[in-house]
Amino acid sequence: MTLKEPERCTSCNAILVERGFTRFPCPSCGTPIGRCWACRRRGNTYTCPSCGFTGP
């Protein structure tokens, strides 16, 4: 049996298990972006790993 790699925050690399995280497609290329509650609250920037798009 193979375990699935946990989804992580694109900004801080935290595992997305806490309440308040979100997932959305990159506005530029559609790659899934994950954001933890803390990074969303602080307004930390994220960078898409596929296309390099940077957002708030």
CHARMM internal coordinates of N, CA and C (Angstrom, degrees):
IC EDIT
DIST 1 N 1 CA 1.4489
DIST 1 CA 1 C 1.5298
ANGL 1 N 1 CA 1 C 109.00
DIST 1 C 2 N 1.3205
ANGL 1 CA 1 C 2 N 116.92
DIHE 1 N 1 CA 1 C 2 N 131.13
DIST 2 N 2 CA 1.4528
ANGL 1 C 2 N 2 CA 122.54
DIHE 1 CA 1 C 2 N 2 CA -179.78
DIST 2 CA 2 C 1.5228
ANGL 2 N 2 CA 2 C 109.26
DIHE 1 C 2 N 2 CA 2 C -105.41
DIST 2 C 3 N 1.3265
ANGL 2 CA 2 C 3 N 115.85
DIHE 2 N 2 CA 2 C 3 N 131.47
DIST 3 N 3 CA 1.4575
ANGL 2 C 3 N 3 CA 120.29
DIHE 2 CA 2 C 3 N 3 CA 177.84
DIST 3 CA 3 C 1.5170
ANGL 3 N 3 CA 3 C 110.01
DIHE 2 C 3 N 3 CA 3 C -85.75
DIST 3 C 4 N 1.3126
ANGL 3 CA 3 C 4 N 116.06
DIHE 3 N 3 CA 3 C 4 N 143.33
DIST 4 N 4 CA 1.4539
ANGL 3 C 4 N 4 CA 121.83
DIHE 3 CA 3 C 4 N 4 CA 178.63
DIST 4 CA 4 C 1.5288
ANGL 4 N 4 CA 4 C 109.20
DIHE 3 C 4 N 4 CA 4 C -78.55
DIST 4 C 5 N 1.3196
ANGL 4 CA 4 C 5 N 116.43
DIHE 4 N 4 CA 4 C 5 N 138.05
DIST 5 N 5 CA 1.4655
ANGL 4 C 5 N 5 CA 122.02
DIHE 4 CA 4 C 5 N 5 CA 176.45
DIST 5 CA 5 C 1.5289
ANGL 5 N 5 CA 5 C 108.35
DIHE 4 C 5 N 5 CA 5 C -63.96
DIST 5 C 6 N 1.3501
ANGL 5 CA 5 C 6 N 118.50
DIHE 5 N 5 CA 5 C 6 N 131.53
DIST 6 N 6 CA 1.4664
ANGL 5 C 6 N 6 CA 119.70
DIHE 5 CA 5 C 6 N 6 CA -179.38
DIST 6 CA 6 C 1.5265
ANGL 6 N 6 CA 6 C 111.38
DIHE 5 C 6 N 6 CA 6 C -67.25
DIST 6 C 7 N 1.3207
ANGL 6 CA 6 C 7 N 115.70
DIHE 6 N 6 CA 6 C 7 N 146.61
DIST 7 N 7 CA 1.4595
ANGL 6 C 7 N 7 CA 120.37
DIHE 6 CA 6 C 7 N 7 CA 177.13
DIST 7 CA 7 C 1.5212
ANGL 7 N 7 CA 7 C 108.78
DIHE 6 C 7 N 7 CA 7 C -73.22
DIST 7 C 8 N 1.3314
ANGL 7 CA 7 C 8 N 116.29
DIHE 7 N 7 CA 7 C 8 N 141.10
DIST 8 N 8 CA 1.4634
ANGL 7 C 8 N 8 CA 121.32
DIHE 7 CA 7 C 8 N 8 CA -175.53
DIST 8 CA 8 C 1.5246
ANGL 8 N 8 CA 8 C 111.47
DIHE 7 C 8 N 8 CA 8 C -124.60
DIST 8 C 9 N 1.3341
ANGL 8 CA 8 C 9 N 114.70
DIHE 8 N 8 CA 8 C 9 N 156.45
DIST 9 N 9 CA 1.4582
ANGL 8 C 9 N 9 CA 121.93
DIHE 8 CA 8 C 9 N 9 CA 176.45
DIST 9 CA 9 C 1.5263
ANGL 9 N 9 CA 9 C 108.89
DIHE 8 C 9 N 9 CA 9 C -66.47
DIST 9 C 10 N 1.3192
ANGL 9 CA 9 C 10 N 116.50
DIHE 9 N 9 CA 9 C 10 N 132.53
DIST 10 N 10 CA 1.4542
ANGL 9 C 10 N 10 CA 121.40
DIHE 9 CA 9 C 10 N 10 CA -179.76
DIST 10 CA 10 C 1.5256
ANGL 10 N 10 CA 10 C 111.17
DIHE 9 C 10 N 10 CA 10 C -67.76
DIST 10 C 11 N 1.3386
ANGL 10 CA 10 C 11 N 118.49
DIHE 10 N 10 CA 10 C 11 N -27.26
DIST 11 N 11 CA 1.4634
ANGL 10 C 11 N 11 CA 121.75
DIHE 10 CA 10 C 11 N 11 CA -178.12
DIST 11 CA 11 C 1.5248
ANGL 11 N 11 CA 11 C 113.24
DIHE 10 C 11 N 11 CA 11 C -84.48
DIST 11 C 12 N 1.3431
ANGL 11 CA 11 C 12 N 117.48
DIHE 11 N 11 CA 11 C 12 N -50.13
DIST 12 N 12 CA 1.4708
ANGL 11 C 12 N 12 CA 120.36
DIHE 11 CA 11 C 12 N 12 CA -171.60
DIST 12 CA 12 C 1.5223
ANGL 12 N 12 CA 12 C 114.06
DIHE 11 C 12 N 12 CA 12 C -115.84
DIST 12 C 13 N 1.3224
ANGL 12 CA 12 C 13 N 117.51
DIHE 12 N 12 CA 12 C 13 N -4.43
DIST 13 N 13 CA 1.4666
ANGL 12 C 13 N 13 CA 123.47
DIHE 12 CA 12 C 13 N 13 CA 177.99
DIST 13 CA 13 C 1.5307
ANGL 13 N 13 CA 13 C 114.10
DIHE 12 C 13 N 13 CA 13 C 72.18
DIST 13 C 14 N 1.3343
ANGL 13 CA 13 C 14 N 118.04
DIHE 13 N 13 CA 13 C 14 N 14.57
DIST 14 N 14 CA 1.4657
ANGL 13 C 14 N 14 CA 121.27
DIHE 13 CA 13 C 14 N 14 CA 176.33
DIST 14 CA 14 C 1.5266
ANGL 14 N 14 CA 14 C 109.33
DIHE 13 C 14 N 14 CA 14 C -70.61
DIST 14 C 15 N 1.3234
ANGL 14 CA 14 C 15 N 116.98
DIHE 14 N 14 CA 14 C 15 N 147.89
DIST 15 N 15 CA 1.4611
ANGL 14 C 15 N 15 CA 121.24
DIHE 14 CA 14 C 15 N 15 CA 176.17
DIST 15 CA 15 C 1.5295
ANGL 15 N 15 CA 15 C 108.40
DIHE 14 C 15 N 15 CA 15 C -70.11
DIST 15 C 16 N 1.3190
ANGL 15 CA 15 C 16 N 116.83
DIHE 15 N 15 CA 15 C 16 N 133.12
DIST 16 N 16 CA 1.4643
ANGL 15 C 16 N 16 CA 121.83
DIHE 15 CA 15 C 16 N 16 CA -175.74
DIST 16 CA 16 C 1.5216
ANGL 16 N 16 CA 16 C 110.84
DIHE 15 C 16 N 16 CA 16 C -86.61
DIST 16 C 17 N 1.3244
ANGL 16 CA 16 C 17 N 115.72
DIHE 16 N 16 CA 16 C 17 N 83.42
DIST 17 N 17 CA 1.4570
ANGL 16 C 17 N 17 CA 121.17
DIHE 16 CA 16 C 17 N 17 CA 177.77
DIST 17 CA 17 C 1.5234
ANGL 17 N 17 CA 17 C 111.88
DIHE 16 C 17 N 17 CA 17 C -125.56
DIST 17 C 18 N 1.3281
ANGL 17 CA 17 C 18 N 117.96
DIHE 17 N 17 CA 17 C 18 N -20.19
DIST 18 N 18 CA 1.4589
ANGL 17 C 18 N 18 CA 120.75
DIHE 17 CA 17 C 18 N 18 CA -177.58
DIST 18 CA 18 C 1.5212
ANGL 18 N 18 CA 18 C 111.13
DIHE 17 C 18 N 18 CA 18 C -75.96
DIST 18 C 19 N 1.2884
ANGL 18 CA 18 C 19 N 114.56
DIHE 18 N 18 CA 18 C 19 N 156.16
DIST 19 N 19 CA 1.4535
ANGL 18 C 19 N 19 CA 121.36
DIHE 18 CA 18 C 19 N 19 CA 176.63
DIST 19 CA 19 C 1.5355
ANGL 19 N 19 CA 19 C 109.49
DIHE 18 C 19 N 19 CA 19 C -63.78
DIST 19 C 20 N 1.3094
ANGL 19 CA 19 C 20 N 116.74
DIHE 19 N 19 CA 19 C 20 N 140.32
DIST 20 N 20 CA 1.4592
ANGL 19 C 20 N 20 CA 121.22
DIHE 19 CA 19 C 20 N 20 CA 175.98
DIST 20 CA 20 C 1.5212
ANGL 20 N 20 CA 20 C 115.15
DIHE 19 C 20 N 20 CA 20 C 100.80
DIST 20 C 21 N 1.3376
ANGL 20 CA 20 C 21 N 117.91
DIHE 20 N 20 CA 20 C 21 N -1.22
DIST 21 N 21 CA 1.4622
ANGL 20 C 21 N 21 CA 118.06
DIHE 20 CA 20 C 21 N 21 CA 177.13
DIST 21 CA 21 C 1.5243
ANGL 21 N 21 CA 21 C 109.50
DIHE 20 C 21 N 21 CA 21 C -78.13
DIST 21 C 22 N 1.3231
ANGL 21 CA 21 C 22 N 116.00
DIHE 21 N 21 CA 21 C 22 N 164.82
DIST 22 N 22 CA 1.4620
ANGL 21 C 22 N 22 CA 120.43
DIHE 21 CA 21 C 22 N 22 CA 179.79
DIST 22 CA 22 C 1.5204
ANGL 22 N 22 CA 22 C 110.58
DIHE 21 C 22 N 22 CA 22 C -140.84
DIST 22 C 23 N 1.3159
ANGL 22 CA 22 C 23 N 115.13
DIHE 22 N 22 CA 22 C 23 N 157.46
DIST 23 N 23 CA 1.4673
ANGL 22 C 23 N 23 CA 123.20
DIHE 22 CA 22 C 23 N 23 CA 173.07
DIST 23 CA 23 C 1.5180
ANGL 23 N 23 CA 23 C 106.81
DIHE 22 C 23 N 23 CA 23 C -128.98
DIST 23 C 24 N 1.3207
ANGL 23 CA 23 C 24 N 116.14
DIHE 23 N 23 CA 23 C 24 N 139.69
DIST 24 N 24 CA 1.4584
ANGL 23 C 24 N 24 CA 120.50
DIHE 23 CA 23 C 24 N 24 CA 177.04
DIST 24 CA 24 C 1.5231
ANGL 24 N 24 CA 24 C 108.78
DIHE 23 C 24 N 24 CA 24 C -155.98
DIST 24 C 25 N 1.3313
ANGL 24 CA 24 C 25 N 118.22
DIHE 24 N 24 CA 24 C 25 N 157.77
DIST 25 N 25 CA 1.4608
ANGL 24 C 25 N 25 CA 120.16
DIHE 24 CA 24 C 25 N 25 CA 178.66
DIST 25 CA 25 C 1.5282
ANGL 25 N 25 CA 25 C 110.83
DIHE 24 C 25 N 25 CA 25 C -77.16
DIST 25 C 26 N 1.3141
ANGL 25 CA 25 C 26 N 116.38
DIHE 25 N 25 CA 25 C 26 N 144.69
DIST 26 N 26 CA 1.4634
ANGL 25 C 26 N 26 CA 121.31
DIHE 25 CA 25 C 26 N 26 CA 174.89
DIST 26 CA 26 C 1.5261
ANGL 26 N 26 CA 26 C 108.12
DIHE 25 C 26 N 26 CA 26 C -56.99
DIST 26 C 27 N 1.3365
ANGL 26 CA 26 C 27 N 118.14
DIHE 26 N 26 CA 26 C 27 N 132.48
DIST 27 N 27 CA 1.4646
ANGL 26 C 27 N 27 CA 120.46
DIHE 26 CA 26 C 27 N 27 CA -179.69
DIST 27 CA 27 C 1.5309
ANGL 27 N 27 CA 27 C 113.39
DIHE 26 C 27 N 27 CA 27 C -62.62
DIST 27 C 28 N 1.3173
ANGL 27 CA 27 C 28 N 116.63
DIHE 27 N 27 CA 27 C 28 N -21.99
DIST 28 N 28 CA 1.4573
ANGL 27 C 28 N 28 CA 120.33
DIHE 27 CA 27 C 28 N 28 CA -177.19
DIST 28 CA 28 C 1.5288
ANGL 28 N 28 CA 28 C 113.54
DIHE 27 C 28 N 28 CA 28 C -92.09
DIST 28 C 29 N 1.3596
ANGL 28 CA 28 C 29 N 116.98
DIHE 28 N 28 CA 28 C 29 N -46.74
DIST 29 N 29 CA 1.4713
ANGL 28 C 29 N 29 CA 119.02
DIHE 28 CA 28 C 29 N 29 CA -173.08
DIST 29 CA 29 C 1.5276
ANGL 29 N 29 CA 29 C 114.80
DIHE 28 C 29 N 29 CA 29 C -122.49
DIST 29 C 30 N 1.3390
ANGL 29 CA 29 C 30 N 118.37
DIHE 29 N 29 CA 29 C 30 N -11.18
DIST 30 N 30 CA 1.4547
ANGL 29 C 30 N 30 CA 121.11
DIHE 29 CA 29 C 30 N 30 CA 177.63
DIST 30 CA 30 C 1.5183
ANGL 30 N 30 CA 30 C 115.69
DIHE 29 C 30 N 30 CA 30 C 90.52
DIST 30 C 31 N 1.3360
ANGL 30 CA 30 C 31 N 118.61
DIHE 30 N 30 CA 30 C 31 N -1.72
DIST 31 N 31 CA 1.4640
ANGL 30 C 31 N 31 CA 121.63
DIHE 30 CA 30 C 31 N 31 CA 177.33
DIST 31 CA 31 C 1.5273
ANGL 31 N 31 CA 31 C 109.19
DIHE 30 C 31 N 31 CA 31 C -62.94
DIST 31 C 32 N 1.3401
ANGL 31 CA 31 C 32 N 119.40
DIHE 31 N 31 CA 31 C 32 N 136.67
DIST 32 N 32 CA 1.4663
ANGL 31 C 32 N 32 CA 120.57
DIHE 31 CA 31 C 32 N 32 CA 179.34
DIST 32 CA 32 C 1.5353
ANGL 32 N 32 CA 32 C 111.95
DIHE 31 C 32 N 32 CA 32 C -62.10
DIST 32 C 33 N 1.3290
ANGL 32 CA 32 C 33 N 115.51
DIHE 32 N 32 CA 32 C 33 N 133.09
DIST 33 N 33 CA 1.4626
ANGL 32 C 33 N 33 CA 123.73
DIHE 32 CA 32 C 33 N 33 CA 177.04
DIST 33 CA 33 C 1.5202
ANGL 33 N 33 CA 33 C 106.83
DIHE 32 C 33 N 33 CA 33 C -115.38
DIST 33 C 34 N 1.3313
ANGL 33 CA 33 C 34 N 117.59
DIHE 33 N 33 CA 33 C 34 N 132.84
DIST 34 N 34 CA 1.4562
ANGL 33 C 34 N 34 CA 122.42
DIHE 33 CA 33 C 34 N 34 CA 176.34
DIST 34 CA 34 C 1.5147
ANGL 34 N 34 CA 34 C 109.71
DIHE 33 C 34 N 34 CA 34 C -112.89
DIST 34 C 35 N 1.3351
ANGL 34 CA 34 C 35 N 116.40
DIHE 34 N 34 CA 34 C 35 N 137.35
DIST 35 N 35 CA 1.4657
ANGL 34 C 35 N 35 CA 120.81
DIHE 34 CA 34 C 35 N 35 CA -179.47
DIST 35 CA 35 C 1.5236
ANGL 35 N 35 CA 35 C 109.30
DIHE 34 C 35 N 35 CA 35 C -133.44
DIST 35 C 36 N 1.3349
ANGL 35 CA 35 C 36 N 116.72
DIHE 35 N 35 CA 35 C 36 N 130.35
DIST 36 N 36 CA 1.4618
ANGL 35 C 36 N 36 CA 120.62
DIHE 35 CA 35 C 36 N 36 CA 177.40
DIST 36 CA 36 C 1.5268
ANGL 36 N 36 CA 36 C 109.87
DIHE 35 C 36 N 36 CA 36 C -79.62
DIST 36 C 37 N 1.3183
ANGL 36 CA 36 C 37 N 115.54
DIHE 36 N 36 CA 36 C 37 N 165.92
DIST 37 N 37 CA 1.4603
ANGL 36 C 37 N 37 CA 121.88
DIHE 36 CA 36 C 37 N 37 CA -178.55
DIST 37 CA 37 C 1.5223
ANGL 37 N 37 CA 37 C 111.14
DIHE 36 C 37 N 37 CA 37 C -60.19
DIST 37 C 38 N 1.3238
ANGL 37 CA 37 C 38 N 117.44
DIHE 37 N 37 CA 37 C 38 N -43.22
DIST 38 N 38 CA 1.4674
ANGL 37 C 38 N 38 CA 120.97
DIHE 37 CA 37 C 38 N 38 CA -176.15
DIST 38 CA 38 C 1.5281
ANGL 38 N 38 CA 38 C 111.44
DIHE 37 C 38 N 38 CA 38 C -64.39
DIST 38 C 39 N 1.3197
ANGL 38 CA 38 C 39 N 117.89
DIHE 38 N 38 CA 38 C 39 N -44.90
DIST 39 N 39 CA 1.4668
ANGL 38 C 39 N 39 CA 120.70
DIHE 38 CA 38 C 39 N 39 CA 179.93
DIST 39 CA 39 C 1.5226
ANGL 39 N 39 CA 39 C 111.28
DIHE 38 C 39 N 39 CA 39 C -67.42
DIST 39 C 40 N 1.3076
ANGL 39 CA 39 C 40 N 117.22
DIHE 39 N 39 CA 39 C 40 N -35.95
DIST 40 N 40 CA 1.4648
ANGL 39 C 40 N 40 CA 120.42
DIHE 39 CA 39 C 40 N 40 CA 176.49
DIST 40 CA 40 C 1.5218
ANGL 40 N 40 CA 40 C 109.87
DIHE 39 C 40 N 40 CA 40 C -64.32
DIST 40 C 41 N 1.3060
ANGL 40 CA 40 C 41 N 117.19
DIHE 40 N 40 CA 40 C 41 N -45.03
DIST 41 N 41 CA 1.4632
ANGL 40 C 41 N 41 CA 122.08
DIHE 40 CA 40 C 41 N 41 CA -177.73
DIST 41 CA 41 C 1.5222
ANGL 41 N 41 CA 41 C 111.55
DIHE 40 C 41 N 41 CA 41 C -64.90
DIST 41 C 42 N 1.3304
ANGL 41 CA 41 C 42 N 116.40
DIHE 41 N 41 CA 41 C 42 N -41.27
DIST 42 N 42 CA 1.4716
ANGL 41 C 42 N 42 CA 121.66
DIHE 41 CA 41 C 42 N 42 CA -178.54
DIST 42 CA 42 C 1.5252
ANGL 42 N 42 CA 42 C 113.11
DIHE 41 C 42 N 42 CA 42 C -79.52
DIST 42 C 43 N 1.3234
ANGL 42 CA 42 C 43 N 116.77
DIHE 42 N 42 CA 42 C 43 N -14.98
DIST 43 N 43 CA 1.4598
ANGL 42 C 43 N 43 CA 120.07
DIHE 42 CA 42 C 43 N 43 CA -178.10
DIST 43 CA 43 C 1.5183
ANGL 43 N 43 CA 43 C 113.01
DIHE 42 C 43 N 43 CA 43 C 75.02
DIST 43 C 44 N 1.3441
ANGL 43 CA 43 C 44 N 116.39
DIHE 43 N 43 CA 43 C 44 N 26.92
DIST 44 N 44 CA 1.4636
ANGL 43 C 44 N 44 CA 120.40
DIHE 43 CA 43 C 44 N 44 CA 178.47
DIST 44 CA 44 C 1.5231
ANGL 44 N 44 CA 44 C 109.82
DIHE 43 C 44 N 44 CA 44 C -61.98
DIST 44 C 45 N 1.3120
ANGL 44 CA 44 C 45 N 116.14
DIHE 44 N 44 CA 44 C 45 N 143.03
DIST 45 N 45 CA 1.4581
ANGL 44 C 45 N 45 CA 119.76
DIHE 44 CA 44 C 45 N 45 CA 179.02
DIST 45 CA 45 C 1.5203
ANGL 45 N 45 CA 45 C 110.78
DIHE 44 C 45 N 45 CA 45 C -75.93
DIST 45 C 46 N 1.3143
ANGL 45 CA 45 C 46 N 115.53
DIHE 45 N 45 CA 45 C 46 N 157.51
DIST 46 N 46 CA 1.4631
ANGL 45 C 46 N 46 CA 121.87
DIHE 45 CA 45 C 46 N 46 CA 174.59
DIST 46 CA 46 C 1.5210
ANGL 46 N 46 CA 46 C 107.87
DIHE 45 C 46 N 46 CA 46 C -129.58
DIST 46 C 47 N 1.3184
ANGL 46 CA 46 C 47 N 116.17
DIHE 46 N 46 CA 46 C 47 N 155.17
DIST 47 N 47 CA 1.4603
ANGL 46 C 47 N 47 CA 122.35
DIHE 46 CA 46 C 47 N 47 CA 176.43
DIST 47 CA 47 C 1.5170
ANGL 47 N 47 CA 47 C 108.39
DIHE 46 C 47 N 47 CA 47 C -127.64
DIST 47 C 48 N 1.3135
ANGL 47 CA 47 C 48 N 116.43
DIHE 47 N 47 CA 47 C 48 N 126.38
DIST 48 N 48 CA 1.4595
ANGL 47 C 48 N 48 CA 121.23
DIHE 47 CA 47 C 48 N 48 CA 179.15
DIST 48 CA 48 C 1.5258
ANGL 48 N 48 CA 48 C 109.00
DIHE 47 C 48 N 48 CA 48 C -64.72
DIST 48 C 49 N 1.3377
ANGL 48 CA 48 C 49 N 117.55
DIHE 48 N 48 CA 48 C 49 N 128.10
DIST 49 N 49 CA 1.4630
ANGL 48 C 49 N 49 CA 119.98
DIHE 48 CA 48 C 49 N 49 CA -179.33
DIST 49 CA 49 C 1.5270
ANGL 49 N 49 CA 49 C 113.34
DIHE 48 C 49 N 49 CA 49 C -69.44
DIST 49 C 50 N 1.3279
ANGL 49 CA 49 C 50 N 117.59
DIHE 49 N 49 CA 49 C 50 N -17.98
DIST 50 N 50 CA 1.4676
ANGL 49 C 50 N 50 CA 120.68
DIHE 49 CA 49 C 50 N 50 CA -178.08
DIST 50 CA 50 C 1.5248
ANGL 50 N 50 CA 50 C 113.50
DIHE 49 C 50 N 50 CA 50 C -90.29
DIST 50 C 51 N 1.3405
ANGL 50 CA 50 C 51 N 116.76
DIHE 50 N 50 CA 50 C 51 N -47.51
DIST 51 N 51 CA 1.4720
ANGL 50 C 51 N 51 CA 119.28
DIHE 50 CA 50 C 51 N 51 CA -172.98
DIST 51 CA 51 C 1.5265
ANGL 51 N 51 CA 51 C 114.32
DIHE 50 C 51 N 51 CA 51 C -115.05
DIST 51 C 52 N 1.3521
ANGL 51 CA 51 C 52 N 117.57
DIHE 51 N 51 CA 51 C 52 N -11.31
DIST 52 N 52 CA 1.4620
ANGL 51 C 52 N 52 CA 120.42
DIHE 51 CA 51 C 52 N 52 CA 178.89
DIST 52 CA 52 C 1.5162
ANGL 52 N 52 CA 52 C 114.63
DIHE 51 C 52 N 52 CA 52 C 86.51
DIST 52 C 53 N 1.3409
ANGL 52 CA 52 C 53 N 118.25
DIHE 52 N 52 CA 52 C 53 N 2.96
DIST 53 N 53 CA 1.4654
ANGL 52 C 53 N 53 CA 121.02
DIHE 52 CA 52 C 53 N 53 CA 177.08
DIST 53 CA 53 C 1.5213
ANGL 53 N 53 CA 53 C 109.42
DIHE 52 C 53 N 53 CA 53 C -57.54
DIST 53 C 54 N 1.3309
ANGL 53 CA 53 C 54 N 117.71
DIHE 53 N 53 CA 53 C 54 N 135.66
DIST 54 N 54 CA 1.4619
ANGL 53 C 54 N 54 CA 122.37
DIHE 53 CA 53 C 54 N 54 CA 178.95
DIST 54 CA 54 C 1.5184
ANGL 54 N 54 CA 54 C 109.15
DIHE 53 C 54 N 54 CA 54 C -115.20
DIST 54 C 55 N 1.3268
ANGL 54 CA 54 C 55 N 115.44
DIHE 54 N 54 CA 54 C 55 N 133.98
DIST 55 N 55 CA 1.4575
ANGL 54 C 55 N 55 CA 120.34
DIHE 54 CA 54 C 55 N 55 CA -179.64
DIST 55 CA 55 C 1.5185
ANGL 55 N 55 CA 55 C 111.28
DIHE 54 C 55 N 55 CA 55 C -137.43
DIST 55 C 56 N 1.3116
ANGL 55 CA 55 C 56 N 115.86
DIHE 55 N 55 CA 55 C 56 N 170.99
DIST 56 N 56 CA 1.4710
ANGL 55 C 56 N 56 CA 120.84
DIHE 55 CA 55 C 56 N 56 CA -177.62
DIST 56 CA 56 C 1.5042
ANGL 56 N 56 CA 56 C 114.29
DIHE 55 C 56 N 56 CA 56 C -74.79
END
COOR INIT
IC SEED 1 N 1 CA 1 C
IC BUILD
